[in-house]
Structure formats: structure tokens, C-alpha cells
Amino acid sequence: MALTIAGCALVSGCATPETRVRNGLMSAGLSAPVSACMADRMVDRLSLGQLKKLNGLSKLKKRRAGDVTINEFVKQTRALQDPEIIGVVTSSGVICAVK
């Protein structure tokens, strides 16, 4: 029994960067399909430090999934003043919006 509980705790604590980014995008208000698509692209193109900066953007917290447009999300990420983040978010948003 104790081994099962320990195993569950380990699995839940080991979310992949992609899962964390996807969940963060959904918390920022992007739809689930767009969030999954963008997260897949973003983890391959941004450093962990850049992903943490993006996650720390307070304006992108606690929104319902699907309430935010990609255009609005891109505008909010400009506050980070990181051209690479803005480029990846913009290109990912455009590609994922048409899928």
C-alpha cells in the first residue's frame, strides 16, 4: 500500500515540461487543442528559462480555457521583451490556430 502511494506521488510530481506548458497555456485562457499544439512546439524551441519567464507573466493567469485569443496572448507576451519568446509564441499561435 505504501509503495503504491509513493509511486503515485512520484508520477504526479514528474510532469513533463510539455504538460506544464500546456496546462499553463490553458490557465492563461487558450483552448485545450491550441494549448497542446503550442506547448509541443514551444518546448522544442524555447529554453527552460524562457518557459519559466512566460509562465511567470502575471497577466496570463487564471483565465478559463478558450477565453483568450492567440492575438491577445501574443500581445501579453510582448511585456517579456524577449524577441525569441515573442517569435515562437507568434509562429506557434498562427500554425496551431489553423490546425
Backbone hydrogen bonds, N-H to C=O, Kabsch-Sander energy under -0.5 kcal/mol:
donor,donor_aa,acceptor,acceptor_aa,energy
5,I,1,M,-2.1
6,A,2,A,-2.4
7,G,3,L,-2.3
8,C,4,T,-2.2
9,A,5,I,-2.1
10,L,6,A,-2.1
11,V,7,G,-2.1
12,S,8,C,-2.3
13,G,9,A,-1.5
14,C,11,V,-1.0
20,R,16,T,-2.3
21,V,17,P,-2.8
22,R,18,E,-2.8
23,N,19,T,-2.6
24,G,20,R,-2.3
25,L,21,V,-2.6
26,M,22,R,-2.2
27,S,23,N,-2.3
28,A,24,G,-1.4
29,G,26,M,-1.2
30,L,25,L,-2.2
35,S,31,S,-2.8
36,A,32,A,-2.4
37,C,33,P,-2.1
38,M,34,V,-2.9
39,A,35,S,-2.6
40,D,36,A,-1.8
41,R,37,C,-1.6
42,M,38,M,-3.1
43,V,39,A,-2.3
44,D,40,D,-0.6
45,R,41,R,-0.8
45,R,42,M,-0.7
46,L,42,M,-2.3
51,L,47,S,-2.4
52,K,48,L,-2.3
53,K,49,G,-2.1
54,L,50,Q,-2.3
55,N,51,L,-2.3
56,G,52,K,-1.8
57,L,54,L,-1.2
58,S,56,G,-0.9
60,L,57,L,-1.9
61,K,58,S,-1.1
63,R,27,S,-3.5
66,G,29,G,-1.1
67,D,64,R,-2.3
68,V,29,G,-2.6
73,F,69,T,-2.2
74,V,70,I,-2.7
75,K,71,N,-2.2
76,Q,72,E,-2.0
77,T,73,F,-1.8
78,R,74,V,-1.0
78,R,75,K,-0.6
79,A,76,Q,-1.2
80,L,77,T,-1.7
81,Q,78,R,-1.7
86,I,82,D,-2.4
87,G,83,P,-2.4
88,V,84,E,-2.5
89,V,85,I,-2.9
90,T,86,I,-2.6
91,S,87,G,-2.6
92,S,88,V,-2.6
93,G,89,V,-2.4
94,V,90,T,-2.3
95,I,91,S,-2.4
96,C,92,S,-2.9
97,A,93,G,-1.8
98,V,94,V,-1.0
